[in-house]
Amino acid sequence: VTDIHGCTDTDTFFVNLAPLPTLTTIGDTAICFGTTISLLANGTGNTYQWSPSTGLSNPNIANPLASPIANTKYIVTTLNNAKCSATDTVNININPLPTIQVSNDTTTCNGNSVTLNALAPQANSFSWLPAGSLNNAQIANPVASPLQTTLYHLTVTGINGCNNTDSVL
């Protein structure tokens, strides 16, 4: 610096460049309605912030559990000690559960059989329990020959891999 009299002086200052933190998270994925997924962020930052916080177990940790009820784009930001930040995103798409319509509860006489009816248009597979008194527990409409009052549970797996359940007495 030179003043109006021609006198000069110098000073030095240092600029320390802090490295940017690294950050990665899981890839975009789909889950079944009503299920939970861990978002699994990995990075070199000290703090994490997820947005939106709706459906998250804790938006301020690296690995919150997410239970979204609709397709959601989550954004995670991490900060290091120098307040430098990195951001990543993950899209969670929600697959619907297959719809099931089962026959109404029914009464039959001891020794008689009754057909259990299930309508599940998006079904890929059927599984009835208990299976012992059914002619085939892996079909939509098995014939039941129970020896006592029985509650039959049906699990349907949809073409998207999601499961749904219903029952008939």
C-alpha positions as CSV (number, residue, x, y, z in Angstrom):
1,V,0.0,0.0,0.0
2,T,1.4,3.5,-0.9
3,D,0.1,6.6,0.8
4,I,-0.1,10.1,-0.6
5,H,3.5,10.8,0.7
6,G,5.0,7.9,-1.2
7,C,5.4,5.7,1.9
8,T,4.7,2.0,1.4
9,D,3.9,-0.9,3.6
10,T,3.0,-4.5,2.9
11,D,1.0,-7.2,4.6
12,T,0.3,-10.8,3.8
13,F,-2.7,-13.0,4.5
14,F,-3.3,-16.6,3.7
15,V,-6.4,-18.2,2.2
16,N,-6.9,-21.7,3.3
17,L,-9.0,-23.7,0.9
18,A,-11.0,-26.4,2.6
19,P,-11.9,-29.5,0.6
20,L,-15.5,-30.1,-0.4
21,P,-17.1,-33.0,1.5
22,T,-18.0,-36.1,-0.5
23,L,-21.5,-37.5,-0.4
24,T,-23.3,-40.5,-1.9
25,T,-26.6,-42.2,-1.2
26,I,-28.5,-45.2,-2.4
27,G,-29.8,-45.1,-6.0
28,D,-33.3,-44.3,-7.0
29,T,-35.6,-47.2,-6.0
30,A,-39.1,-48.4,-5.6
31,I,-40.7,-49.8,-2.5
32,C,-44.2,-51.2,-1.8
33,F,-46.8,-49.0,-0.1
34,G,-46.5,-49.2,3.6
35,T,-42.9,-50.4,3.8
36,T,-39.7,-48.7,5.0
37,I,-36.3,-48.2,3.5
38,S,-33.0,-47.0,4.9
39,L,-31.6,-44.1,2.9
40,L,-27.9,-44.8,3.7
41,A,-25.9,-41.6,3.0
42,N,-22.1,-41.9,3.0
43,G,-19.9,-38.9,3.1
44,T,-17.0,-37.0,4.7
45,G,-19.2,-34.3,6.2
46,N,-20.0,-33.9,9.9
47,T,-23.7,-33.2,9.7
48,Y,-26.6,-34.4,7.5
49,Q,-29.9,-32.8,6.7
50,W,-32.6,-34.6,4.7
51,S,-35.5,-32.8,3.0
52,P,-38.4,-33.2,3.0
53,S,-38.5,-34.6,6.5
54,T,-42.0,-36.1,6.0
55,G,-41.9,-39.9,6.4
56,L,-38.4,-39.9,7.9
57,S,-37.4,-41.4,11.3
58,N,-34.9,-38.5,11.8
59,P,-34.0,-36.0,9.1
60,N,-30.7,-35.1,10.9
61,I,-28.8,-38.4,10.6
62,A,-26.9,-40.0,7.8
63,N,-29.2,-43.1,7.6
64,P,-32.8,-42.3,8.4
65,L,-35.6,-44.8,7.8
66,A,-38.0,-43.5,5.2
67,S,-41.7,-44.5,5.0
68,P,-43.1,-42.3,2.3
69,I,-46.8,-42.7,1.3
70,A,-46.3,-41.2,-2.2
71,N,-43.4,-40.9,-4.7
72,T,-40.8,-38.7,-3.0
73,K,-37.5,-37.0,-4.0
74,Y,-35.3,-36.8,-0.9
75,I,-32.4,-34.4,-0.9
76,V,-29.5,-34.8,1.6
77,T,-26.9,-32.2,2.4
78,T,-23.8,-32.7,4.4
79,L,-21.5,-30.0,5.9
80,N,-17.9,-30.3,7.0
81,N,-16.1,-28.3,9.7
82,A,-15.4,-25.4,7.2
83,K,-19.1,-25.3,6.4
84,C,-18.5,-26.5,2.9
85,S,-21.4,-28.6,1.6
86,A,-22.3,-31.4,-0.7
87,T,-25.7,-32.6,-1.9
88,D,-27.2,-35.8,-3.3
89,T,-30.7,-37.0,-4.1
90,V,-32.7,-40.2,-4.1
91,N,-36.1,-40.8,-5.6
92,I,-38.3,-43.3,-3.8
93,N,-41.2,-44.5,-5.9
94,I,-44.2,-46.2,-4.3
95,N,-45.6,-49.4,-5.8
96,P,-49.2,-50.0,-5.0
97,L,-50.4,-53.1,-3.2
98,P,-52.4,-55.6,-5.3
99,T,-56.1,-55.3,-4.7
100,I,-57.9,-58.3,-3.2
101,Q,-61.6,-59.1,-3.0
102,V,-62.4,-62.4,-1.2
103,S,-65.6,-64.2,-0.7
104,N,-67.8,-63.3,2.3
105,D,-67.5,-65.3,5.5
106,T,-69.7,-68.3,5.2
107,T,-71.2,-71.2,7.1
108,T,-71.3,-74.8,5.9
109,C,-72.3,-78.1,7.4
110,N,-69.7,-80.4,8.9
111,G,-68.3,-82.7,6.2
112,N,-69.2,-80.3,3.3
113,S,-66.8,-78.4,1.2
114,V,-66.9,-74.7,0.1
115,T,-65.0,-72.8,-2.5
116,L,-63.0,-69.8,-1.3
117,N,-63.1,-67.1,-3.9
118,A,-60.5,-64.4,-4.4
119,L,-60.4,-61.8,-7.1
120,A,-57.0,-60.1,-7.4
121,P,-56.4,-58.7,-11.0
122,Q,-52.8,-57.6,-10.3
123,A,-51.9,-61.0,-8.7
124,N,-48.9,-63.0,-9.7
125,S,-49.3,-65.6,-7.0
126,F,-51.7,-66.7,-4.2
127,S,-50.9,-68.3,-0.9
128,W,-53.7,-69.5,1.5
129,L,-53.1,-70.5,5.1
130,P,-53.7,-72.9,6.7
131,A,-53.2,-75.1,3.7
132,G,-54.1,-78.5,5.2
133,S,-57.8,-78.4,4.5
134,L,-57.5,-76.9,1.0
135,N,-57.3,-78.8,-2.3
136,N,-54.7,-76.3,-3.5
137,A,-53.4,-73.4,-1.4
138,Q,-51.6,-71.7,-4.4
139,I,-54.7,-70.8,-6.5
140,A,-57.3,-68.1,-6.3
141,N,-60.3,-70.3,-5.7
142,P,-59.4,-73.4,-3.6
143,V,-61.9,-75.8,-2.3
144,A,-61.9,-75.9,1.5
145,S,-62.9,-78.9,3.6
146,P,-62.4,-77.8,7.2
147,L,-63.1,-80.1,10.1
148,Q,-63.7,-77.1,12.4
149,T,-64.4,-73.3,12.1
150,T,-61.3,-72.0,10.3
151,L,-60.0,-68.5,9.4
152,Y,-58.2,-68.7,6.1
153,H,-55.6,-66.0,5.4
154,L,-54.7,-65.1,1.8
155,T,-51.5,-63.5,0.7
156,V,-51.3,-62.2,-2.8
157,T,-48.1,-61.2,-4.5
158,G,-48.7,-58.6,-7.3
159,I,-46.9,-58.4,-10.6
160,N,-44.8,-55.5,-9.0
161,G,-43.6,-57.8,-6.2
162,C,-45.8,-56.2,-3.5
163,N,-47.9,-58.3,-1.1
164,N,-51.3,-57.8,0.3
165,T,-53.4,-59.9,2.6
166,D,-57.0,-60.6,3.4
167,S,-59.0,-63.3,5.2
168,V,-62.2,-65.2,5.1
169,L,-63.9,-67.3,7.9
